Amino acid sequence: MTGTASTTAPPVQLELPPMYCPIEYRVQPELEAIDRNAAQWLDRYQPYHDSTSRAWLVAADAATAVASFLPNGSTDRVELSARWMYWALALDDVTDRSTPGSGAGGAAELVSRVLRLMETPQPLDPPGTGLAPALQSFIADYQAMASPPQLRRFVEGHRRWFLSVCWQATTSQPRTLDDYCHLRMLSVGACATAVLTEFTHPEEVPSNELDSPAMRALQESAYLVLGLDNDLLSHFGHDVRERDVPDVVTTIARLYQVPTDEALVQATALRDLFMDLFLRLQERLLPRVSSPTRHYIENLGFGIRGDLEWGARSARYAVLTPRDQPPPAEFTPITLNFAERPAPAIVDHRSLPSLSWWWNHLTPQ
């Protein structure tokens, strides 16, 4: 898909420290068709406010994002998920224009209205353009295709995500690393995205397995890895954002009084701690669950690797151009480096009280 863009990006090579992610990278084979159909939907409903914001949405490459996150999903459902990704990125751009610590009133009103739209039966072809009609169009198709439990979990996943948006609006700087990790686990939106992992697979995941405490530990560790990876990928553009949003690098630098370069290395070690936990929980759970749940668990892992590979190649992270200017047509991807083992931990997980219970599920309960 093409959009209005400038010609070239400055020749800047961005590179991340080695990270632990021993998971295969896969892409849904019908990516080209998924991209074409999702692009037509984007311009039908136009969930953007001008040509520059459209260009940034196009350059984000939402189709590749979901094709990488959902490599084993059915084509029609992955294409529907690509529409959601376009909408979610557009919503994220709207909430990013607010100032952290400025109060939750505006954010709470916006997300409450969005949640109500998701809970309400929608027309198949809503009139108009913008965020609301785009959501109405998506959710009508999702309601028609998803099972009632999948629809409920999708809405609840958004509720958790949006609650963190309101939390973020009330605090400019998290007080502890535990607070930051708890917030980031939710604010990355993976609790909503992960529902698409089960939605795009033909066999429904049993609720009694999906809602177990051990599965929650696995899911939440995956959400946090995705959030921290997003932080690492987007950290390079921190200085050109429209607002000063804390990420894991700036949070570690502030809390531990270390230079940014050292904080970047420590942040990578922190994400490795949770990556290692996810893999250990995955190994423990896979032999104990049904076939649909095994597919779901494996796909969470593919999503982590796919998100990294997409983010490194997406203009949303790899381009340092200010967002009030069009993205360049060509740019250099972020260089990813992978390690054979996790980096030494910078914290003891017991110092993270809101998350430390995850480790309890490494042993029989």
Buried (B, 14 or more C-beta within 10 A) or exposed (E): BEBBBBEEBEEEEBEBBBBBBBBEEBBBEBBEBBBEBBBEBBEEBBBBEEEBBBBBBBBBBBBBBBBBBBBBBBBBBBBBBBBBBBBBBBBBBBBEEBEBEEEBEEBBEBBEEBBEBBBEEBEEEBEEBEBBBBBBBBBBBBBEBBEEBBBBBBBBBBBBBBBBBBBBBBBBBBEBBBBBBBBBBBBBBBBBBBBBBBBBBEEBBBEEBBEBEBBBBBBBBBBBBBBBBBBBBBBBBBEEEEEEBBBBBBBBBBBEEBEEEEBBBBBBBBBBBBBBBBBBBBEBBEEEBEEBBBBBBBBBBBBBBBBBBBBBBBBBBBBBBEBEBBBBBEBBBBEBEEBEEBBEEBBEBEEBEBBEBBBEBEEEE
